[in-house]
Each structure stands twice: as structure tokens, then as C-alpha cells.
Amino acid sequence: MPIGPKYSGVTESVLFLLETVGEDVIRSVPRLFYKWRAIEKLAEGKTADEALLLAERFAATTAFAHGLAFCRAVESICGADVPTRARVLRVFLAELERLRQHAGAIQEICESTALVVANSQAGILEEDLLRISGELTSHRYLFGLLVPGGLLCDLSNDACRKALGQSQRALKQLNELEQRLRVSSSFLDRLEEVGFIALRDANAYGLLGPVARASGLVRDLRRAQPYLGYENFDFDVPSEQEGDGYARLRVLFAEARQSVRIMEQAVVALQSGAIHEPIQVRAGVALGWVEAPRGGTFHWVRLTDDGRIARYRIVPPSFANWHGFHLGVEKFAFQDLPIILSTLDLSVAENDR
Amino acid sequence: MSQWVINGIRRGIKTTAYPGGTERAGGVTPGLPHGGEVDAATGAALVERCPTEALSQTNGNVLVDNRRCVHCYRCIRDVEHPLDWQQTYEWAAVRDSQNEFGPAFEHSIHIIVVDAGDCGACLNEVKQLNNPYYNMHRLGFFITPTPRHADVMLVVGPVTDHMRFVLHKIYEAMPMPKRVVAVGACAVSGGVFAGSFVCAKGLAGVLPVDVEVPGHPPPPLAILHGLLVAVGGKTSATLVSPPAAIEANSLQS
């Protein structure tokens, strides 16, 4: 049974080939790359500043994380030393993006289970967080802030404190939402023991991010390979053991709390100083990595002598997690497909770079 | 379950004043650069910095082509003389003014949203139109998954080769009269993906486009304005700023 590439209301383009017996999906093949824009090829011959636009814009719901991974690759080639203030601000913004992205993922889960009030309330929170981002940085998806060597513009301490206060309020409402969802049996019935992914499978398929952590595979690049001074921040890496849809939802809520905890520490750690150290371009190869909201992200860059991109490769987290899509979907009822899809939080744009 | 009802009511009404009034909350729009009189050297430096050729210079004015702006902020950040930046959101413009929309679009309309290679941001902003802040149902806009019920096709993304066939099939399956709205810099001009060998330079080369909504991504209010322009509820904006400079320019030529 083919579904897609255009299906349902507001969804990304992807084709699912499902084999069903009665209500049960026994085999599923996602056909991706309808949205392939060849950005790795497009980046070749461009300067780092031009290619940064592509890195930010190919999967814009997690734009800051991808832009950051690219900048870190270029900075590591050029041996740039990013000023402390820029590093702390980058942490603050990356966590704000994670908080917003997780609120969006939670909203999609509420929407897929047709819990109307919860959907509206999560929608309000996502829009609130988009507005907080917009008020702080002028762009709702944090475009145009990064530059290899630091940040393009400074954010005042007061503005960061205000954004933190607003984020804390949003988190409080998110916590209240979680409390109510935990006692809504009709909601839990749709999530519990649905879309189950075992730890062994998560490990074998190399799953990443909240999906892997909900199956007990605790991997977080902020811990494993700290960058931007994440080793100086005090935070937990939430994980669950069950590996079902409800475990993934709980991980999203727990990570949102940790993000605000990191933001609180970042605001305290803000010192005055420069935000941009111009880089000296030179030839070389480097890997930039960050823990994006959907999981570990790698950007590999090779620069020529004049600072142009010779080769560029991206390994986004959704690329790994789409490999685990069939693990979640097969053996479950067809009507659970939208719910499983929303709990896996897969991005097609990220995969189809 | 009664908790949900009580809590939903306690949250109060969140819906924006737009289109009846003006939305003044912070962070609802990324804004767009606004052209104007700039001395030649500053103007040349700004034009040089723009990565998508959205800026140009004529008669001592810097013109901004909204269709090409990708919000990189390079004309206002880290420059000596930044360009004027306006936090507006009524950006949508009718592409071909000869195309009258007629009475068929005066009542509620159904919209099919097609992702033709979008980065996720435009799609997410379209999705926000259904949240309580924007609630487009109150204005008679409904999203439908089937082209047979659709009056308006809303396209996001730079139109990848693999999606062309899908777009044509959907367009042909839609009943007449129908309208096409291109949302976002990518669908309007190709944006940063215009140079890609698998992307069209926007939707206009693939399907007849009626309304264009610039922005990268356009905020929900801009998309709402685009839909209102498509049904004749709002007047069309201009795609180039400042409009006065273009008129002066065309008079001279």
C-alpha cells in the first residue's frame, strides 16, 4: 500500500510502501529523497560564509545546530579560537533551539493522538518559544547569528535574561502539560507499548538522539565529546528503558528541563568580551559535531587554500534514525502509524539534504 | 478529563487581532530589510555583502527584492552603515495582476499544502496557522489532504526534480477555479538552493503562480496575509522596497 509522497495535512514529502495483513503492518519501506536538494554538491566551490547559508537552511527546524556543526568544522581547520562570550551564547542558543524543537515534537505527538486541548496547549507553547527566539535574535529559527569564528551579532545580557525568564515560564507550563498527559488514560493507551524499539536493535542500527535514549542507549555528544565548554555545565542525560512511544515522550519532556537548566547556567556564565574572532582561512579537513535536538550531527568539510569548500558531507541524525523506522512501525496496527511517526520525530528535510 | 476543559478555559483567548487589527507581540516576524537612500559607497558595500542578490542600487537608492531575501542579516549585522530593517509581515503580493480571483473565493476555502523540498521551517510556520494564536479556521481557511477538495494549493520549498511530477499531478487533480500560492523565498525565487542542479528556481517555472509570499520562512502572519490576498480580503503588497524609488525610476526610464 503506497502512502505519499503527499499525504495527510501539513507533512513533509515521503513515500511509505506498507505491506499489511488485516490491520497489522508487516513490512514497511520508506522511500526518501523526494526532497533531495544536493546541498553537499552545491556547497562545493563556495566560501565558508556562503556555504554556512546552506548548512543553516537545509533543515531549518534545527538550523542553529547544523550551522554550529559546520562552523565548528571550519573553525577547527583554521585553528580559530572562538571567544568565551560567543561560546557561552552559542550554548544558550543551542539549548533554546532544543527546547523549542522538543516542544514542537510534543505538539506533534498530541496532534497525532487527536487530544485536542493538549494539542492546542502544546501549540501555544511552541509558538511562545518561537516568539521568544524571535524577540531575542530577531529570527524565529535563529538564522543569521552564526559566523565561523563566533557570532555575527551580540545579544545583551538583559535580553538573554529576559529570554531565560520567558523560557522558564514556558517550561513550567510544559511541566503542567506533562502532569496532565500522564493521567490521561486515552492518551497513554495510544502511546504505551506502541512503536517499540529494543535496546539491541537501537544499538545495531546506530540510532541517535532522544529515540535511542528512550531505548536505553545513552549517547550524548555533549557528554561523550564535549564541545563549546559543555563539560563545565551541570546537566543530566535523561534516558528510559522501555523504548516505546511513551518513553520517547518522557525523554522529550526531561530533555526540555535539562535545556532550561543549561540556559540558566549559561546566563550566569556570560562575561563581557568580544563575540567574533575573524578566521584566517587555510586548506585542511575537519569534522564538526554537535548534539542537535534530534541527535548527534556531523559535518565534514575539506577547504582549499583560498578557503573554498572542496568537499562537504553531512551526517544528520534523521539519516540514522530513518534506518530504524521499520523497527518502530512493523508488527503494529496501521492506525498507529501517525503516532509512531510523530514519536520518532523524523525529519525528511534533514535526511534528504 | 474535566481537567483539560478547565485548563483550556483558564488559558484564555490567545488569538491574534490580525487581520482585523495589528499584531504587536514581539517575535512574531523576522522582518525584512527596507531599501532607501544610501550614499554610493555604502550601497555598494551592502550590495556586495548580500549573498542572494536581493539588493541592488539605482539612483542613490538601495532596492530590496523581497523575493530573494533569505534573512541572513548580513546587511544589518557586522556592517558600519546597516540598512533599515522593518518588522512588518504583510508581504504577500499578487504575481499577475490580470488574474481576477472572482466570487468563487469569497467564502471558506480549502487548502492543500505541498512540500516541494522545504527545509521544514516554512512547513512549521504553515502548521502554526492551526494553533490557537493564529487559528485560521476562524477566517474560513481549512487544510485538506486531498486535491479533489482543494481550492488553493500552497507550495513550500524550491521545487526539487522529484517533486515536479507530484506537483503537476496535484494541480491537475484540483477542480477549477484554483489558485497557487508560493510560500517562502525558496518557492518564490529558489532562495539559497537556486543554484542546485536538482532544484527549479522557484515554483513559477513549473506551475502558474498567483500569489507570492516572500520570507525565509515567512512568519504565520505573512502566510495568513498571502491567503487573504488570494481570496481578495487584503490588498497586495509590493515585492520590492522602497516602492517609491521604483516608481521614480520607471518614470525616468
Contacts between the chains, C-beta under 8 A, distances in Angstrom:
chain1	res1	chain2	res2	distance
A	5	B	163	7.2
A	5	B	166	5.5
A	6	B	112	7.7
A	6	B	114	5.8
A	6	B	115	7.7
A	6	B	145	7.8
A	6	B	166	5.9
A	6	B	170	6.2
A	7	B	145	6.5
A	8	B	145	5.1
A	9	B	113	6.9
A	9	B	143	4.8
A	9	B	144	7.8
A	9	B	145	5.6
A	10	B	113	5.0
A	10	B	123	6.0
A	10	B	126	5.4
A	10	B	127	4.7
A	10	B	130	7.7
A	10	B	143	6.3
A	11	B	115	7.1
A	11	B	123	7.9
A	12	B	115	5.1
A	12	B	118	7.3
A	12	B	120	7.1
A	12	B	123	6.5
A	13	B	114	7.7
A	13	B	115	4.6
A	13	B	116	7.2
A	13	B	117	7.7
A	13	B	163	6.2
A	13	B	166	7.2
A	33	B	162	6.9
A	34	B	117	7.8
A	34	B	160	6.8
A	34	B	162	4.5
A	34	B	163	5.7
A	34	B	166	7.4
A	35	B	115	7.0
A	35	B	116	7.7
A	35	B	117	4.4
A	35	B	118	7.2
A	35	B	157	6.9
A	35	B	160	5.7
A	35	B	162	7.4
A	35	B	163	7.0
A	36	B	117	7.8
A	36	B	160	6.2
A	36	B	162	6.8
A	36	B	198	6.2
A	37	B	117	5.6
A	37	B	158	6.6
A	37	B	160	6.0
A	37	B	193	5.0
A	37	B	196	5.3
A	37	B	198	6.3
A	37	B	199	5.6
A	38	B	196	5.0
A	38	B	197	6.3
A	38	B	198	5.0
A	38	B	199	7.8
A	39	B	193	7.1
A	39	B	196	7.0
A	41	B	196	7.5
A	41	B	197	7.3
A	42	B	193	7.0
A	42	B	195	5.8
A	42	B	196	4.7
A	49	B	51	7.6
A	50	B	51	5.8
A	53	B	51	5.8
A	53	B	70	6.7
A	53	B	72	6.0
A	53	B	192	4.9
A	54	B	192	5.7
A	54	B	193	7.8
A	57	B	70	7.0
A	57	B	119	5.4
A	57	B	191	7.3
A	57	B	192	5.4
A	57	B	193	8.0
A	57	B	216	7.3
A	58	B	119	5.7
A	59	B	119	5.8
A	59	B	120	5.8
A	60	B	119	4.1
A	60	B	120	5.3
A	60	B	121	3.5
A	60	B	124	8.0
A	60	B	217	7.0
A	61	B	119	7.8
A	61	B	120	4.2
A	61	B	121	6.3
A	61	B	124	5.8
A	63	B	119	7.9
A	63	B	121	7.3
A	104	B	124	6.8
A	107	B	131	7.9
A	115	B	4	7.9
A	117	B	4	4.2
A	117	B	5	7.1
A	117	B	7	7.1
A	117	B	8	4.4
A	118	B	4	6.9
A	120	B	8	6.9
A	120	B	131	6.8
A	120	B	132	5.0
A	121	B	7	7.3
A	121	B	8	7.2
A	121	B	11	6.7
A	123	B	128	7.4
A	123	B	130	7.2
A	123	B	131	3.2
A	123	B	132	6.3
A	123	B	133	7.7
A	124	B	11	7.0
A	124	B	14	5.9
A	124	B	131	6.4
A	124	B	132	5.6
A	124	B	133	6.7
A	126	B	128	7.4
A	126	B	131	7.1
A	127	B	128	5.8
A	127	B	131	5.4
A	127	B	133	4.8
A	127	B	134	8.0
A	130	B	27	6.9
A	130	B	128	7.3
A	131	B	25	6.3
A	131	B	26	6.4
A	131	B	27	3.5
A	131	B	28	6.2
A	132	B	27	6.4
A	133	B	27	6.7
A	134	B	26	6.9
A	134	B	27	2.8
A	134	B	28	6.7
A	134	B	29	7.2
A	134	B	30	6.6
A	134	B	219	7.9
A	135	B	26	3.8
A	135	B	27	3.7
A	136	B	27	7.6
A	138	B	30	6.0
A	138	B	31	6.6
A	138	B	73	7.1
A	138	B	85	7.9
A	139	B	30	4.6
A	139	B	71	5.7
A	139	B	73	7.4
A	140	B	27	6.5
A	140	B	30	6.1
A	140	B	125	7.9
A	140	B	217	7.9
A	140	B	219	6.6
A	141	B	121	5.0
A	141	B	217	7.0
A	143	B	30	7.5
A	143	B	70	7.7
A	143	B	71	5.0
A	143	B	72	6.9
A	143	B	73	7.4
A	143	B	216	7.1
A	144	B	71	5.7
A	144	B	72	4.8
A	144	B	73	3.5
A	144	B	74	7.2
A	144	B	77	6.8
A	145	B	73	7.9
A	147	B	78	7.5
A	152	B	73	6.6
A	152	B	74	7.5
A	152	B	77	4.5
A	152	B	78	5.3
A	153	B	73	7.2
A	153	B	77	4.3
A	153	B	78	6.8
A	176	B	7	7.8
A	180	B	3	5.7
A	180	B	4	6.7
A	180	B	7	6.8
A	183	B	3	7.8
A	184	B	1	7.2
A	184	B	4	7.5
A	186	B	1	7.9
A	276	B	78	7.2
A	347	B	120	6.0
A	348	B	115	7.9
A	349	B	118	6.5
A	349	B	119	5.0
A	349	B	120	4.4
A	350	B	120	7.5
A	352	B	117	7.7
